[in-house]
């Protein structure tokens, strides 16, 4: 790993060579889509007093920009690539005997290429990565490991005025939650999120075909993934977590190797969404047929965690309310391999509910936005879960409540941005605070820092298990 700092300097020099007309860095000025305030979707027209939606990733057609008619496009050469160089390092705030003291140490070069044809648009977004903490630089695109992480490699076209097609690697997102996901069953990267990478990296890419049909006030979208795309879930190499079978928190001392289904066109996934605007209210219905995205079961024969089959059915609503934006979302998680809850090695079915509200508060301070959410996760067939619970495995509550609060403030002519996002579970008695501060030095350079703070009374609850992974990080970014 002695070459990693040299490669990091090389990435910086490569980016500097092409940075002739730099854009403002993410989160400041004109940020990239992953961080810009959510724009109103085509189903929800803008209103003068409507606040920006919570920071994060948009959903719906608006997230990809306006649709262009194929006949209106003219073939052109590859545009000069855009992108950034991102350097960041982080360390744990306490000693963890199961992990290294460093939680993050990497240099990342993003390049964004786009080429418009007569009949569509070809896009590539590779990240070249020098990660000091990786034991191997061999490329694993599914796990996002190695010197290359391909964020997008897709072709989009509109063969008919009412039809959009997009095939290849792409980042997908649905639903109304702010960093809470009910009907969004596209892969997430929880390791990136918890160690302090940019919020954009919470969403992992999918290898999929997306079909969208628009018209008559309704939008219908279908996503087909020919091979199962799991979450980039927490593994023991980078973060410590509670293993119910070991009965303790594990880290680098235990290899965590789930059995991931990977047969093309057999271990596939379908997702569908029907959405529209009715009287100023954005409504949507969802369906998903695939598997639990993080390990949701255990195979007693192979002695490995597995991904049981899962169906999810839900709905959402979003509307303007009391000078802000309110949202509701529900989802039913049908654990298809444990319909009655009697199998202790497979996750029970669940019901999930989310309610949220966000509003700008100029009467308190300029450029101040506050958002709050309430999330409920209800385990179904809880009596069967208790009856079949193996000896020594901690019992989970039937109801899990989570409250979130996001506060964002911009200062110094919007060059300084401070944001705090907090999860707190009164039922689990644990919490997670994610705080970030960024400052734009000029149109190209920005510096930032942040904290990921976990806590809880018990080491087997969702956030409590990560207590020894609390960390702080610093970084700088050059956008071009």
C-alpha positions, 0 to 999 in steps of 0.5 A: 500500500506504499503506492497509495499516497503517490497515486492520490497525488497523481489523481490530483494532478490529472484533475488539475490538468483538465480543470479549465473552467471549474464549477462550484463544488457539491453543496455550494452554488450549483451542486450536482444532482445528488446534493442539489435541493430537490426540484419539484417533479413534473407531478408537483409544480413549484410554488413560490413558498415551497421549500427545497426538499431534503438534501439527498437524492431525487426520485422520479423523472425530474432527477434525470433532467428534462426529457429530450426528443430523439429527433431534436438531438444532433450527434456531437463529439464527446464533451470535455469530462467534468468531475472532481478530485476528493481527498478525505481521511477519518479516524475513530474517536475511541479505541476498537480492538477489532478494527484499525484506528483509521476509518477512512483514508482515500483519494477519489477522482470522478470523471463524467463523460456524456455523448449524445447520439441521434437516438439517445445519450451514452453516459459514463461516470467512473471513480478512480480510487486509491484507498489506503485501507483496502487490502486489495486493489482488484476491482469488484464492481458489485461491492464497490471495491478496488481502484475502480468504482463505476457509478454509471455506464448507461444508454438512455433513449426515447423511441416514442414521445411517451416512452423512455428507456435506460439500460446499464449501470445507473443510480435509482431512487424512489420514495419520499423519505429523507435518508429513510427508505420504505419502497426504495429497494434499490441498493444502498452503500451503508459502509460509505455512509457510516465512514464519512463519504459524501451522501451521494455514495449512500446510493449504490448503482444498479445494473438494470433496464428502466422503462418509463411511460408518461402521459394522461396525468400518470407515470408508470415505471418498471425496473428490471434487474437481471441479476440480484443487486444487494446492498453494499452492506456492513461487513466486518473488514471496515466496521464492527457490528453485532452478530446474533449467531456469535452473540457478540460484536464482531470485527476483523477477527471474524470473516463475514461472507454471506451467500449472494445469489448471482445467477443471471435471469434467475436471481432477478428483481422487478420493481414498479411504480405508478405515480401521478398528480391529483389536485396538487397531491403527488401520489404513488403506488409501488411494488417490488419482487426480489430479495432482502437487500441485506442478509435477512436469513441464515442457511443452517447447511452452509452456515452462511447468511443468505438473502431470502425472497421478499415482496414489498407493496406500498404507497406514498403521498407528498403535498404542500402543507403549512408552508412546507412539504409533508409526506406519508409513506407505507410499505408491507414487507412480505417475507415470502420464505417465512409467511407465518413467522415460524422460521427463526432463521428468516426475517419475519414479514413487516409493516412500515410507516413514515411521516415527515415534514420539512420547511424553510424558516426565514422568520428565524434565520435566513437560509435555515431549513428544518425537517423531521420524520417519524418512522415505525417498523412493526414485526408481524407474527411476533408471537411466533418469533418469540416462540421459535427464538434460539437460546441466547439470541437477543429478542427484538421488540415488536415495534421499532420507533425512529425519529429523525431531525435535519437542520441545515444552515447556510452562512457567509453568502452561502459559502459555509454550509452546516448540516446535522442529521440525527436518528433517535430510537426511543424503543431501541434506546440508541441514536446516530448523529451525522454532522457535516460542515463545508466551506467553498474557498472559491469556484473550484476548491472546497474543504469540509469535515464531519462526524458520525456518532453512534450510541446506545444502551445495548450492543445488539440494536441497530445503531447501538452495535456501531458505537465503537465505529464513531468517527470524525473526518476531514477532506478537500475537493477540487471540482472541474 
